[in-house]
Amino acid sequence: MTIKPLFISYSRKDKKEVELLVKTLHAAGIKTWQDVTSLDMEDTIPQIKKAINDECSGMVFYATRNSIRSDFIKAYELPPANDRSTKDNDFAGIYYVYNVDLKKAEQALRNISLPPLSNINGVMVEHAKGFKRLRENWLGNSTKLLNAFKELRQKILARIFKSMTDTHIKIAINTYVPTPETFQPVLDFDWSQLSKENDFFSVDHWQNDIRDAFIDVRNILSKKNIKTLEISSHAQLQIGFAFGYIFRRESFVLKIHHQGQIWTTQHEINESTHLTCETNEIKPGVKHMAVGISIQQDVKESLNQFVAAKRREMGQEMFNRIILLSPKDGCRYQIPDDVIASEISEEVRQEIIKAKKHPITDIHLFAAIPLPLAYMIGWRLNACGKIHLYHHDKSTLTYQPS
């Protein structure tokens, strides 16, 4: 089952705000159809009609004093979307985001055959002073916009999964390249454009955007009793760690596509040892620990450079100890299958749990491993404390906080 995109109806005068709306939906794998990215050079009106009637699963109307006055929207977007919603049960209808007084919206749209706006599916942007529009200072008030857009996202996710009975769904998570058309996921976390932004891997972006999106998805999947997530992913390792950590083993089974195989977390773990563990004690009493995992290449030198840089910056040691985990057969080890991958991921977890007896509150992960293994390790990191992830900059061969 593949969910078609949502048509975004808006005024280009509100472009900045709509960019935030679209990013909020994309963060949770909800695809959109927007004029600036989906129209080609042909005549606009036929493409708009085709998108609404055939290519989209619903519409989001961003109602502002600009958009409710748009003759184009009132002629070519809202009427056909409303008409389709009365005839097609697969069309979700129109989701309204009100950034304008409701009475003004009803007055401006009075000549369009729409249900009473107060009775339909929508969210309201909260304003401190009535419905004064956010203009030059809209970025300073963007929290109110973001809260409304997140509320909308939750409504859309609930609608997507409302009638779904499957307990196994496909999810795509990609930052390097767009999602392959052959995979056909229910949710498409296509972050190939978002990841180009400088702050995509920042702590703030994770806390304010990505984490909330993952949690929204997790909550609706748990509510619908969806247990198995089949994943196609081409992304940075921290995405795998973070996804696995949110969708962890108490609730979900992960099945990750990898080089013609599917690596699953659904394995009984045999007692075996694939990794060697080197522990370097640095400063007792410090509650942070670094864990380096070297599978595809040795992270030891880059990790030591990071530790030395932090020592100079802070004037003291950052870590209690450093644990270095690597295959017995040496780095650049090729993990043959998901059974071995599961055993390795459990070994990593057990080493972290043993080290936490010192005590440790914060775990810092530095890794050079296959992406599916990051999902599998993240999936097992419950009860391991606060996790810090790092991005390896290949141009400088250094680790940066993520």
Secondary structure as a PSIPRED ss2 file (coil, helix, strand):
# PSIPRED VFORMAT (PSIPRED V4.0)

   1 M C   1.000  0.000  0.000
   2 T C   1.000  0.000  0.000
   3 I C   1.000  0.000  0.000
   4 K C   1.000  0.000  0.000
   5 P C   1.000  0.000  0.000
   6 L E   0.000  0.000  1.000
   7 F E   0.000  0.000  1.000
   8 I E   0.000  0.000  1.000
   9 S E   0.000  0.000  1.000
  10 Y C   1.000  0.000  0.000
  11 S C   1.000  0.000  0.000
  12 R H   0.000  1.000  0.000
  13 K H   0.000  1.000  0.000
  14 D H   0.000  1.000  0.000
  15 K H   0.000  1.000  0.000
  16 K H   0.000  1.000  0.000
  17 E H   0.000  1.000  0.000
  18 V H   0.000  1.000  0.000
  19 E H   0.000  1.000  0.000
  20 L H   0.000  1.000  0.000
  21 L H   0.000  1.000  0.000
  22 V H   0.000  1.000  0.000
  23 K H   0.000  1.000  0.000
  24 T H   0.000  1.000  0.000
  25 L H   0.000  1.000  0.000
  26 H H   0.000  1.000  0.000
  27 A C   1.000  0.000  0.000
  28 A C   1.000  0.000  0.000
  29 G C   1.000  0.000  0.000
  30 I C   1.000  0.000  0.000
  31 K C   1.000  0.000  0.000
  32 T E   0.000  0.000  1.000
  33 W E   0.000  0.000  1.000
  34 Q C   1.000  0.000  0.000
  35 D H   0.000  1.000  0.000
  36 V H   0.000  1.000  0.000
  37 T H   0.000  1.000  0.000
  38 S H   0.000  1.000  0.000
  39 L C   1.000  0.000  0.000
  40 D C   1.000  0.000  0.000
  41 M C   1.000  0.000  0.000
  42 E C   1.000  0.000  0.000
  43 D C   1.000  0.000  0.000
  44 T H   0.000  1.000  0.000
  45 I H   0.000  1.000  0.000
  46 P H   0.000  1.000  0.000
  47 Q H   0.000  1.000  0.000
  48 I H   0.000  1.000  0.000
  49 K H   0.000  1.000  0.000
  50 K H   0.000  1.000  0.000
  51 A H   0.000  1.000  0.000
  52 I H   0.000  1.000  0.000
  53 N H   0.000  1.000  0.000
  54 D H   0.000  1.000  0.000
  55 E H   0.000  1.000  0.000
  56 C C   1.000  0.000  0.000
  57 S C   1.000  0.000  0.000
  58 G E   0.000  0.000  1.000
  59 M E   0.000  0.000  1.000
  60 V E   0.000  0.000  1.000
  61 F E   0.000  0.000  1.000
  62 Y E   0.000  0.000  1.000
  63 A E   0.000  0.000  1.000
  64 T C   1.000  0.000  0.000
  65 R C   1.000  0.000  0.000
  66 N C   1.000  0.000  0.000
  67 S H   0.000  1.000  0.000
  68 I H   0.000  1.000  0.000
  69 R H   0.000  1.000  0.000
  70 S C   1.000  0.000  0.000
  71 D H   0.000  1.000  0.000
  72 F H   0.000  1.000  0.000
  73 I H   0.000  1.000  0.000
  74 K H   0.000  1.000  0.000
  75 A H   0.000  1.000  0.000
  76 Y H   0.000  1.000  0.000
  77 E C   1.000  0.000  0.000
  78 L H   0.000  1.000  0.000
  79 P H   0.000  1.000  0.000
  80 P H   0.000  1.000  0.000
  81 A H   0.000  1.000  0.000
  82 N H   0.000  1.000  0.000
  83 D H   0.000  1.000  0.000
  84 R H   0.000  1.000  0.000
  85 S H   0.000  1.000  0.000
  86 T H   0.000  1.000  0.000
  87 K H   0.000  1.000  0.000
  88 D C   1.000  0.000  0.000
  89 N C   1.000  0.000  0.000
  90 D C   1.000  0.000  0.000
  91 F C   1.000  0.000  0.000
  92 A C   1.000  0.000  0.000
  93 G C   1.000  0.000  0.000
  94 I E   0.000  0.000  1.000
  95 Y E   0.000  0.000  1.000
  96 Y E   0.000  0.000  1.000
  97 V E   0.000  0.000  1.000
  98 Y E   0.000  0.000  1.000
  99 N C   1.000  0.000  0.000
 100 V C   1.000  0.000  0.000
 101 D C   1.000  0.000  0.000
 102 L H   0.000  1.000  0.000
 103 K H   0.000  1.000  0.000
 104 K H   0.000  1.000  0.000
 105 A H   0.000  1.000  0.000
 106 E H   0.000  1.000  0.000
 107 Q H   0.000  1.000  0.000
 108 A H   0.000  1.000  0.000
 109 L C   1.000  0.000  0.000
 110 R C   1.000  0.000  0.000
 111 N C   1.000  0.000  0.000
 112 I C   1.000  0.000  0.000
 113 S C   1.000  0.000  0.000
 114 L C   1.000  0.000  0.000
 115 P C   1.000  0.000  0.000
 116 P C   1.000  0.000  0.000
 117 L H   0.000  1.000  0.000
 118 S H   0.000  1.000  0.000
 119 N H   0.000  1.000  0.000
 120 I C   1.000  0.000  0.000
 121 N C   1.000  0.000  0.000
 122 G E   0.000  0.000  1.000
 123 V E   0.000  0.000  1.000
 124 M E   0.000  0.000  1.000
 125 V C   1.000  0.000  0.000
 126 E C   1.000  0.000  0.000
 127 H C   1.000  0.000  0.000
 128 A C   1.000  0.000  0.000
 129 K C   1.000  0.000  0.000
 130 G C   1.000  0.000  0.000
 131 F C   1.000  0.000  0.000
 132 K C   1.000  0.000  0.000
 133 R C   1.000  0.000  0.000
 134 L C   1.000  0.000  0.000
 135 R C   1.000  0.000  0.000
 136 E C   1.000  0.000  0.000
 137 N C   1.000  0.000  0.000
 138 W H   0.000  1.000  0.000
 139 L H   0.000  1.000  0.000
 140 G H   0.000  1.000  0.000
 141 N H   0.000  1.000  0.000
 142 S H   0.000  1.000  0.000
 143 T H   0.000  1.000  0.000
 144 K H   0.000  1.000  0.000
 145 L H   0.000  1.000  0.000
 146 L H   0.000  1.000  0.000
 147 N H   0.000  1.000  0.000
 148 A H   0.000  1.000  0.000
 149 F H   0.000  1.000  0.000
 150 K H   0.000  1.000  0.000
 151 E H   0.000  1.000  0.000
 152 L H   0.000  1.000  0.000
 153 R H   0.000  1.000  0.000
 154 Q H   0.000  1.000  0.000
 155 K H   0.000  1.000  0.000
 156 I H   0.000  1.000  0.000
 157 L H   0.000  1.000  0.000
 158 A H   0.000  1.000  0.000
 159 R H   0.000  1.000  0.000
 160 I H   0.000  1.000  0.000
 161 F C   1.000  0.000  0.000
 162 K C   1.000  0.000  0.000
 163 S C   1.000  0.000  0.000
 164 M C   1.000  0.000  0.000
 165 T C   1.000  0.000  0.000
 166 D C   1.000  0.000  0.000
 167 T C   1.000  0.000  0.000
 168 H E   0.000  0.000  1.000
 169 I E   0.000  0.000  1.000
 170 K E   0.000  0.000  1.000
 171 I E   0.000  0.000  1.000
 172 A E   0.000  0.000  1.000
 173 I E   0.000  0.000  1.000
 174 N E   0.000  0.000  1.000
 175 T C   1.000  0.000  0.000
 176 Y C   1.000  0.000  0.000
 177 V C   1.000  0.000  0.000
 178 P C   1.000  0.000  0.000
 179 T C   1.000  0.000  0.000
 180 P C   1.000  0.000  0.000
 181 E C   1.000  0.000  0.000
 182 T C   1.000  0.000  0.000
 183 F C   1.000  0.000  0.000
 184 Q C   1.000  0.000  0.000
 185 P C   1.000  0.000  0.000
 186 V C   1.000  0.000  0.000
 187 L E   0.000  0.000  1.000
 188 D E   0.000  0.000  1.000
 189 F E   0.000  0.000  1.000
 190 D E   0.000  0.000  1.000
 191 W C   1.000  0.000  0.000
 192 S C   1.000  0.000  0.000
 193 Q C   1.000  0.000  0.000
 194 L H   0.000  1.000  0.000
 195 S H   0.000  1.000  0.000
 196 K H   0.000  1.000  0.000
 197 E C   1.000  0.000  0.000
 198 N C   1.000  0.000  0.000
 199 D C   1.000  0.000  0.000
 200 F C   1.000  0.000  0.000
 201 F C   1.000  0.000  0.000
 202 S C   1.000  0.000  0.000
 203 V H   0.000  1.000  0.000
 204 D H   0.000  1.000  0.000
 205 H H   0.000  1.000  0.000
 206 W H   0.000  1.000  0.000
 207 Q H   0.000  1.000  0.000
 208 N H   0.000  1.000  0.000
 209 D H   0.000  1.000  0.000
 210 I H   0.000  1.000  0.000
 211 R H   0.000  1.000  0.000
 212 D H   0.000  1.000  0.000
 213 A H   0.000  1.000  0.000
 214 F H   0.000  1.000  0.000
 215 I H   0.000  1.000  0.000
 216 D H   0.000  1.000  0.000
 217 V H   0.000  1.000  0.000
 218 R H   0.000  1.000  0.000
 219 N H   0.000  1.000  0.000
 220 I H   0.000  1.000  0.000
 221 L H   0.000  1.000  0.000
 222 S H   0.000  1.000  0.000
 223 K H   0.000  1.000  0.000
 224 K C   1.000  0.000  0.000
 225 N C   1.000  0.000  0.000
 226 I C   1.000  0.000  0.000
 227 K C   1.000  0.000  0.000
 228 T E   0.000  0.000  1.000
 229 L E   0.000  0.000  1.000
 230 E E   0.000  0.000  1.000
 231 I E   0.000  0.000  1.000
 232 S E   0.000  0.000  1.000
 233 S E   0.000  0.000  1.000
 234 H E   0.000  0.000  1.000
 235 A C   1.000  0.000  0.000
 236 Q C   1.000  0.000  0.000
 237 L H   0.000  1.000  0.000
 238 Q H   0.000  1.000  0.000
 239 I H   0.000  1.000  0.000
 240 G H   0.000  1.000  0.000
 241 F H   0.000  1.000  0.000
 242 A H   0.000  1.000  0.000
 243 F H   0.000  1.000  0.000
 244 G H   0.000  1.000  0.000
 245 Y H   0.000  1.000  0.000
 246 I H   0.000  1.000  0.000
 247 F C   1.000  0.000  0.000
 248 R C   1.000  0.000  0.000
 249 R C   1.000  0.000  0.000
 250 E C   1.000  0.000  0.000
 251 S C   1.000  0.000  0.000
 252 F C   1.000  0.000  0.000
 253 V E   0.000  0.000  1.000
 254 L E   0.000  0.000  1.000
 255 K E   0.000  0.000  1.000
 256 I E   0.000  0.000  1.000
 257 H E   0.000  0.000  1.000
 258 H E   0.000  0.000  1.000
 259 Q C   1.000  0.000  0.000
 260 G C   1.000  0.000  0.000
 261 Q E   0.000  0.000  1.000
 262 I E   0.000  0.000  1.000
 263 W E   0.000  0.000  1.000
 264 T E   0.000  0.000  1.000
 265 T C   1.000  0.000  0.000
 266 Q C   1.000  0.000  0.000
 267 H C   1.000  0.000  0.000
 268 E C   1.000  0.000  0.000
 269 I C   1.000  0.000  0.000
 270 N C   1.000  0.000  0.000
 271 E C   1.000  0.000  0.000
 272 S C   1.000  0.000  0.000
 273 T C   1.000  0.000  0.000
 274 H C   1.000  0.000  0.000
 275 L E   0.000  0.000  1.000
 276 T E   0.000  0.000  1.000
 277 C E   0.000  0.000  1.000
 278 E E   0.000  0.000  1.000
 279 T E   0.000  0.000  1.000
 280 N E   0.000  0.000  1.000
 281 E E   0.000  0.000  1.000
 282 I C   1.000  0.000  0.000
 283 K C   1.000  0.000  0.000
 284 P C   1.000  0.000  0.000
 285 G C   1.000  0.000  0.000
 286 V C   1.000  0.000  0.000
 287 K C   1.000  0.000  0.000
 288 H E   0.000  0.000  1.000
 289 M E   0.000  0.000  1.000
 290 A E   0.000  0.000  1.000
 291 V E   0.000  0.000  1.000
 292 G E   0.000  0.000  1.000
 293 I E   0.000  0.000  1.000
 294 S E   0.000  0.000  1.000
 295 I C   1.000  0.000  0.000
 296 Q C   1.000  0.000  0.000
 297 Q C   1.000  0.000  0.000
 298 D C   1.000  0.000  0.000
 299 V C   1.000  0.000  0.000
 300 K H   0.000  1.000  0.000
 301 E H   0.000  1.000  0.000
 302 S H   0.000  1.000  0.000
 303 L H   0.000  1.000  0.000
 304 N H   0.000  1.000  0.000
 305 Q H   0.000  1.000  0.000
 306 F H   0.000  1.000  0.000
 307 V H   0.000  1.000  0.000
 308 A H   0.000  1.000  0.000
 309 A H   0.000  1.000  0.000
 310 K H   0.000  1.000  0.000
 311 R H   0.000  1.000  0.000
 312 R H   0.000  1.000  0.000
 313 E H   0.000  1.000  0.000
 314 M H   0.000  1.000  0.000
 315 G C   1.000  0.000  0.000
 316 Q C   1.000  0.000  0.000
 317 E C   1.000  0.000  0.000
 318 M C   1.000  0.000  0.000
 319 F C   1.000  0.000  0.000
 320 N C   1.000  0.000  0.000
 321 R E   0.000  0.000  1.000
 322 I E   0.000  0.000  1.000
 323 I E   0.000  0.000  1.000
 324 L E   0.000  0.000  1.000
 325 L E   0.000  0.000  1.000
 326 S E   0.000  0.000  1.000
 327 P E   0.000  0.000  1.000
 328 K C   1.000  0.000  0.000
 329 D C   1.000  0.000  0.000
 330 G C   1.000  0.000  0.000
 331 C C   1.000  0.000  0.000
 332 R C   1.000  0.000  0.000
 333 Y C   1.000  0.000  0.000
 334 Q C   1.000  0.000  0.000
 335 I C   1.000  0.000  0.000
 336 P C   1.000  0.000  0.000
 337 D C   1.000  0.000  0.000
 338 D H   0.000  1.000  0.000
 339 V H   0.000  1.000  0.000
 340 I H   0.000  1.000  0.000
 341 A H   0.000  1.000  0.000
 342 S H   0.000  1.000  0.000
 343 E H   0.000  1.000  0.000
 344 I H   0.000  1.000  0.000
 345 S H   0.000  1.000  0.000
 346 E H   0.000  1.000  0.000
 347 E H   0.000  1.000  0.000
 348 V H   0.000  1.000  0.000
 349 R H   0.000  1.000  0.000
 350 Q H   0.000  1.000  0.000
 351 E H   0.000  1.000  0.000
 352 I H   0.000  1.000  0.000
 353 I H   0.000  1.000  0.000
 354 K H   0.000  1.000  0.000
 355 A H   0.000  1.000  0.000
 356 K C   1.000  0.000  0.000
 357 K C   1.000  0.000  0.000
 358 H C   1.000  0.000  0.000
 359 P C   1.000  0.000  0.000
 360 I C   1.000  0.000  0.000
 361 T C   1.000  0.000  0.000
 362 D E   0.000  0.000  1.000
 363 I E   0.000  0.000  1.000
 364 H E   0.000  0.000  1.000
 365 L E   0.000  0.000  1.000
 366 F E   0.000  0.000  1.000
 367 A E   0.000  0.000  1.000
 368 A E   0.000  0.000  1.000
 369 I C   1.000  0.000  0.000
 370 P C   1.000  0.000  0.000
 371 L H   0.000  1.000  0.000
 372 P H   0.000  1.000  0.000
 373 L H   0.000  1.000  0.000
 374 A H   0.000  1.000  0.000
 375 Y H   0.000  1.000  0.000
 376 M H   0.000  1.000  0.000
 377 I H   0.000  1.000  0.000
 378 G H   0.000  1.000  0.000
 379 W H   0.000  1.000  0.000
 380 R C   1.000  0.000  0.000
 381 L C   1.000  0.000  0.000
 382 N C   1.000  0.000  0.000
 383 A C   1.000  0.000  0.000
 384 C C   1.000  0.000  0.000
 385 G C   1.000  0.000  0.000
 386 K E   0.000  0.000  1.000
 387 I E   0.000  0.000  1.000
 388 H E   0.000  0.000  1.000
 389 L E   0.000  0.000  1.000
 390 Y E   0.000  0.000  1.000
 391 H E   0.000  0.000  1.000
 392 H E   0.000  0.000  1.000
 393 D E   0.000  0.000  1.000
 394 K C   1.000  0.000  0.000
 395 S C   1.000  0.000  0.000
 396 T C   1.000  0.000  0.000
 397 L C   1.000  0.000  0.000
 398 T E   0.000  0.000  1.000
 399 Y E   0.000  0.000  1.000
 400 Q E   0.000  0.000  1.000
 401 P E   0.000  0.000  1.000
 402 S C   1.000  0.000  0.000
